[in-house]
Amino acid sequence: MSKMKTKSGAAKRFKKTATGFKHKSSFTSHILTKKSPKRKRQLRGTKLISKADVSSVKRMLGV
């Protein structure tokens, strides 16, 4: 039987960490003029995937 392939889009978006999976915040790429500085500042950096989405991310990454 052949190996399972990972979803290439998911491999670019999620990274495995010791405690879960991290991802970049959405709503940060364009139309930034109407967003407040506080909102843009809080969208910086990476966040962990919620518990409800962990199983689907694992399936996409083949973990």
A tleap script that builds the chain and sets N, CA, C and O, in Angstrom:
source leaprc.protein.ff14SB
mol = sequence {
  NMET SER LYS MET LYS THR LYS SER GLY ALA
  ALA LYS ARG PHE LYS LYS THR ALA THR GLY
  PHE LYS HIE LYS SER SER PHE THR SER HIE
  ILE LEU THR LYS LYS SER PRO LYS ARG LYS
  ARG GLN LEU ARG GLY THR LYS LEU ILE SER
  LYS ALA ASP VAL SER SER VAL LYS ARG MET
  LEU GLY CVAL
}
set mol.1.N position { 0.844 -1.189 0.000 }
set mol.1.CA position { 0.000 0.000 0.000 }
set mol.1.C position { 0.886 1.247 0.000 }
set mol.1.O position { 1.933 1.280 0.645 }
set mol.2.N position { 0.451 2.259 -0.726 }
set mol.2.CA position { 1.260 3.472 -0.845 }
set mol.2.C position { 1.127 4.338 0.407 }
set mol.2.O position { 0.185 4.197 1.187 }
set mol.3.N position { 2.089 5.230 0.577 }
set mol.3.CA position { 2.080 6.134 1.724 }
set mol.3.C position { 1.030 7.213 1.526 }
set mol.3.O position { 0.684 7.556 0.396 }
set mol.4.N position { 0.524 7.748 2.639 }
set mol.4.CA position { -0.423 8.858 2.575 }
set mol.4.C position { 0.332 10.144 2.268 }
set mol.4.O position { 1.369 10.420 2.872 }
set mol.5.N position { -0.179 10.915 1.346 }
set mol.5.CA position { 0.428 12.206 1.033 }
set mol.5.C position { -0.144 13.274 1.962 }
set mol.5.O position { -1.322 13.234 2.319 }
set mol.6.N position { 0.706 14.234 2.351 }
set mol.6.CA position { 0.216 15.362 3.135 }
set mol.6.C position { -0.395 16.381 2.173 }
set mol.6.O position { 0.019 16.493 1.018 }
set mol.7.N position { -1.373 17.110 2.666 }
set mol.7.CA position { -1.950 18.201 1.881 }
set mol.7.C position { -0.928 19.322 1.840 }
set mol.7.O position { -0.544 19.846 2.886 }
set mol.8.N position { -0.479 19.699 0.644 }
set mol.8.CA position { 0.607 20.679 0.540 }
set mol.8.C position { 0.193 22.040 1.074 }
set mol.8.O position { 1.026 22.763 1.623 }
set mol.9.N position { -1.081 22.406 0.926 }
set mol.9.CA position { -1.551 23.682 1.468 }
set mol.9.C position { -1.501 23.704 2.982 }
set mol.9.O position { -1.154 24.722 3.582 }
set mol.10.N position { -1.851 22.571 3.611 }
set mol.10.CA position { -1.817 22.482 5.071 }
set mol.10.C position { -0.381 22.489 5.573 }
set mol.10.O position { -0.101 23.047 6.634 }
set mol.11.N position { 0.533 21.875 4.824 }
set mol.11.CA position { 1.935 21.831 5.236 }
set mol.11.C position { 2.539 23.232 5.267 }
set mol.11.O position { 3.436 23.505 6.065 }
set mol.12.N position { 2.050 24.121 4.401 }
set mol.12.CA position { 2.543 25.491 4.379 }
set mol.12.C position { 1.952 26.334 5.510 }
set mol.12.O position { 2.564 27.314 5.935 }
set mol.13.N position { 0.773 25.962 5.998 }
set mol.13.CA position { 0.059 26.796 6.946 }
set mol.13.C position { 0.224 26.393 8.405 }
set mol.13.O position { 0.153 27.250 9.285 }
set mol.14.N position { 0.444 25.102 8.686 }
set mol.14.CA position { 0.508 24.617 10.061 }
set mol.14.C position { 1.859 24.001 10.353 }
set mol.14.O position { 2.440 23.325 9.503 }
set mol.15.N position { 2.363 24.238 11.570 }
set mol.15.CA position { 3.615 23.635 12.018 }
set mol.15.C position { 3.360 22.921 13.333 }
set mol.15.O position { 2.656 23.443 14.198 }
set mol.16.N position { 3.926 21.732 13.492 }
set mol.16.CA position { 3.769 20.947 14.716 }
set mol.16.C position { 4.695 21.494 15.790 }
set mol.16.O position { 5.872 21.750 15.536 }
set mol.17.N position { 4.152 21.674 17.003 }
set mol.17.CA position { 4.952 22.077 18.145 }
set mol.17.C position { 4.801 21.008 19.224 }
set mol.17.O position { 4.097 20.019 19.022 }
set mol.18.N position { 5.456 21.200 20.364 }
set mol.18.CA position { 5.369 20.221 21.445 }
set mol.18.C position { 3.962 20.168 22.047 }
set mol.18.O position { 3.524 19.116 22.512 }
set mol.19.N position { 3.255 21.303 22.039 }
set mol.19.CA position { 1.941 21.355 22.676 }
set mol.19.C position { 0.788 21.276 21.690 }
set mol.19.O position { -0.358 21.144 22.119 }
set mol.20.N position { 1.038 21.350 20.398 }
set mol.20.CA position { -0.042 21.308 19.420 }
set mol.20.C position { 0.439 21.762 18.054 }
set mol.20.O position { 1.553 21.436 17.645 }
set mol.21.N position { -0.400 22.517 17.344 }
set mol.21.CA position { -0.077 23.032 16.025 }
set mol.21.C position { -0.214 24.542 16.048 }
set mol.21.O position { -1.181 25.069 16.599 }
set mol.22.N position { 0.748 25.249 15.453 }
set mol.22.CA position { 0.668 26.698 15.397 }
set mol.22.C position { 0.303 27.146 13.984 }
set mol.22.O position { 0.561 26.439 13.010 }
set mol.23.N position { -0.300 28.325 13.890 }
set mol.23.CA position { -0.706 28.896 12.603 }
set mol.23.C position { -0.649 30.407 12.691 }
set mol.23.O position { -0.672 30.981 13.779 }
set mol.24.N position { -0.576 31.043 11.535 }
set mol.24.CA position { -0.556 32.497 11.456 }
set mol.24.C position { -1.994 33.008 11.504 }
set mol.24.O position { -2.907 32.342 11.017 }
set mol.25.N position { -2.193 34.174 12.082 }
set mol.25.CA position { -3.527 34.757 12.172 }
set mol.25.C position { -4.044 35.138 10.798 }
set mol.25.O position { -3.273 35.516 9.916 }
set mol.26.N position { -5.352 35.035 10.623 }
set mol.26.CA position { -5.967 35.467 9.383 }
set mol.26.C position { -6.306 36.955 9.468 }
set mol.26.O position { -6.130 37.580 10.514 }
set mol.27.N position { -6.791 37.511 8.368 }
set mol.27.CA position { -7.179 38.932 8.265 }
set mol.27.C position { -5.994 39.877 8.420 }
set mol.27.O position { -6.163 40.981 8.938 }
set mol.28.N position { -4.794 39.475 7.985 }
set mol.28.CA position { -3.630 40.343 8.133 }
set mol.28.C position { -2.963 40.694 6.809 }
set mol.28.O position { -1.935 41.371 6.810 }
set mol.29.N position { -3.514 40.255 5.681 }
set mol.29.CA position { -2.773 40.404 4.437 }
set mol.29.C position { -3.141 41.648 3.622 }
set mol.29.O position { -2.269 42.213 2.962 }
set mol.30.N position { -4.382 42.088 3.647 }
set mol.30.CA position { -4.759 43.252 2.841 }
set mol.30.C position { -5.923 43.981 3.498 }
set mol.30.O position { -6.499 43.505 4.477 }
set mol.31.N position { -6.268 45.168 2.932 }
set mol.31.CA position { -7.297 46.074 3.478 }
set mol.31.C position { -6.982 46.376 4.948 }
set mol.31.O position { -7.818 46.177 5.830 }
set mol.32.N position { -5.775 46.854 5.188 }
set mol.32.CA position { -5.350 47.130 6.557 }
set mol.32.C position { -5.650 48.556 6.988 }
set mol.32.O position { -5.526 48.876 8.170 }
set mol.33.N position { -6.042 49.422 6.060 }
set mol.33.CA position { -6.258 50.827 6.414 }
set mol.33.C position { -7.474 51.008 7.305 }
set mol.33.O position { -7.485 51.910 8.143 }
set mol.34.N position { -8.483 50.191 7.152 }
set mol.34.CA position { -9.695 50.336 7.962 }
set mol.34.C position { -9.596 49.631 9.314 }
set mol.34.O position { -10.468 49.812 10.164 }
set mol.35.N position { -8.558 48.836 9.525 }
set mol.35.CA position { -8.401 48.115 10.783 }
set mol.35.C position { -7.618 48.977 11.769 }
set mol.35.O position { -6.662 49.658 11.398 }
set mol.36.N position { -8.037 48.936 13.017 }
set mol.36.CA position { -7.389 49.761 14.032 }
set mol.36.C position { -5.999 49.215 14.352 }
set mol.36.O position { -5.743 48.025 14.172 }
set mol.37.N position { -5.101 50.081 14.828 }
set mol.37.CA position { -3.763 49.623 15.189 }
set mol.37.C position { -3.787 48.533 16.263 }
set mol.37.O position { -2.964 47.617 16.235 }
set mol.38.N position { -4.712 48.626 17.195 }
set mol.38.CA position { -4.817 47.609 18.240 }
set mol.38.C position { -5.176 46.254 17.639 }
set mol.38.O position { -4.617 45.226 18.023 }
set mol.39.N position { -6.107 46.264 16.701 }
set mol.39.CA position { -6.521 45.005 16.064 }
set mol.39.C position { -5.377 44.388 15.268 }
set mol.39.O position { -5.150 43.180 15.335 }
set mol.40.N position { -4.658 45.217 14.516 }
set mol.40.CA position { -3.525 44.718 13.725 }
set mol.40.C position { -2.413 44.196 14.631 }
set mol.40.O position { -1.779 43.188 14.318 }
set mol.41.N position { -2.177 44.867 15.733 }
set mol.41.CA position { -1.135 44.449 16.669 }
set mol.41.C position { -1.475 43.097 17.299 }
set mol.41.O position { -0.595 42.256 17.481 }
set mol.42.N position { -2.745 42.889 17.629 }
set mol.42.CA position { -3.144 41.628 18.246 }
set mol.42.C position { -3.177 40.473 17.248 }
set mol.42.O position { -3.159 39.311 17.653 }
set mol.43.N position { -3.224 40.775 15.953 }
set mol.43.CA position { -3.222 39.724 14.936 }
set mol.43.C position { -1.811 39.283 14.563 }
set mol.43.O position { -1.647 38.323 13.810 }
set mol.44.N position { -0.779 39.975 15.082 }
set mol.44.CA position { 0.599 39.605 14.787 }
set mol.44.C position { 0.968 38.277 15.424 }
set mol.44.O position { 0.330 37.838 16.381 }
set mol.45.N position { 1.996 37.646 14.892 }
set mol.45.CA position { 2.516 36.441 15.518 }
set mol.45.C position { 1.700 35.205 15.194 }
set mol.45.O position { 0.845 35.221 14.308 }
set mol.46.N position { 1.976 34.128 15.925 }
set mol.46.CA position { 1.305 32.857 15.672 }
set mol.46.C position { 0.459 32.472 16.872 }
set mol.46.O position { 0.690 32.927 17.992 }
set mol.47.N position { -0.527 31.622 16.612 }
set mol.47.CA position { -1.416 31.135 17.660 }
set mol.47.C position { -1.555 29.628 17.514 }
set mol.47.O position { -1.223 29.067 16.470 }
set mol.48.N position { -2.043 28.980 18.551 }
set mol.48.CA position { -2.256 27.537 18.512 }
set mol.48.C position { -3.630 27.232 17.926 }
set mol.48.O position { -4.576 28.005 18.079 }
set mol.49.N position { -3.719 26.086 17.251 }
set mol.49.CA position { -4.994 25.615 16.700 }
set mol.49.C position { -5.920 25.233 17.845 }
set mol.49.O position { -5.460 24.697 18.853 }
set mol.50.N position { -7.214 25.498 17.711 }
set mol.50.CA position { -8.169 25.148 18.753 }
set mol.50.C position { -8.324 23.626 18.831 }
set mol.50.O position { -8.026 22.911 17.875 }
set mol.51.N position { -8.798 23.144 19.990 }
set mol.51.CA position { -8.944 21.703 20.225 }
set mol.51.C position { -9.875 21.066 19.199 }
set mol.51.O position { -9.664 19.922 18.798 }
set mol.52.N position { -10.912 21.802 18.769 }
set mol.52.CA position { -11.888 21.246 17.834 }
set mol.52.C position { -11.292 20.971 16.460 }
set mol.52.O position { -11.785 20.101 15.743 }
set mol.53.N position { -10.233 21.699 16.076 }
set mol.53.CA position { -9.653 21.554 14.747 }
set mol.53.C position { -8.417 20.668 14.702 }
set mol.53.O position { -7.890 20.401 13.621 }
set mol.54.N position { -7.944 20.206 15.861 }
set mol.54.CA position { -6.689 19.442 15.893 }
set mol.54.C position { -6.790 18.158 15.091 }
set mol.54.O position { -5.850 17.807 14.379 }
set mol.55.N position { -7.909 17.445 15.189 }
set mol.55.CA position { -8.032 16.153 14.499 }
set mol.55.C position { -8.014 16.327 12.988 }
set mol.55.O position { -7.412 15.512 12.289 }
set mol.56.N position { -8.657 17.368 12.464 }
set mol.56.CA position { -8.661 17.585 11.021 }
set mol.56.C position { -7.287 18.027 10.520 }
set mol.56.O position { -6.881 17.653 9.420 }
set mol.57.N position { -6.565 18.824 11.321 }
set mol.57.CA position { -5.222 19.248 10.934 }
set mol.57.C position { -4.274 18.044 10.925 }
set mol.57.O position { -3.438 17.913 10.031 }
set mol.58.N position { -4.410 17.172 11.920 }
set mol.58.CA position { -3.592 15.957 11.959 }
set mol.58.C position { -3.835 15.098 10.726 }
set mol.58.O position { -2.894 14.550 10.151 }
set mol.59.N position { -5.084 14.981 10.323 }
set mol.59.CA position { -5.420 14.175 9.148 }
set mol.59.C position { -4.831 14.781 7.890 }
set mol.59.O position { -4.349 14.051 7.024 }
set mol.60.N position { -4.858 16.113 7.769 }
set mol.60.CA position { -4.309 16.775 6.591 }
set mol.60.C position { -2.790 16.640 6.516 }
set mol.60.O position { -2.219 16.517 5.432 }
set mol.61.N position { -2.142 16.664 7.691 }
set mol.61.CA position { -0.680 16.581 7.712 }
set mol.61.C position { -0.181 15.141 7.751 }
set mol.61.O position { 1.015 14.899 7.586 }
set mol.62.N position { -1.066 14.197 7.964 }
set mol.62.CA position { -0.648 12.791 8.015 }
set mol.62.C position { 0.126 12.462 9.262 }
set mol.62.O position { 1.021 11.618 9.229 }
set mol.63.N position { -0.198 13.110 10.367 }
set mol.63.CA position { 0.505 12.876 11.645 }
set mol.63.C position { -0.177 11.771 12.402 }
set mol.63.O position { 0.254 11.418 13.500 }
savepdb mol mol.pdb
quit
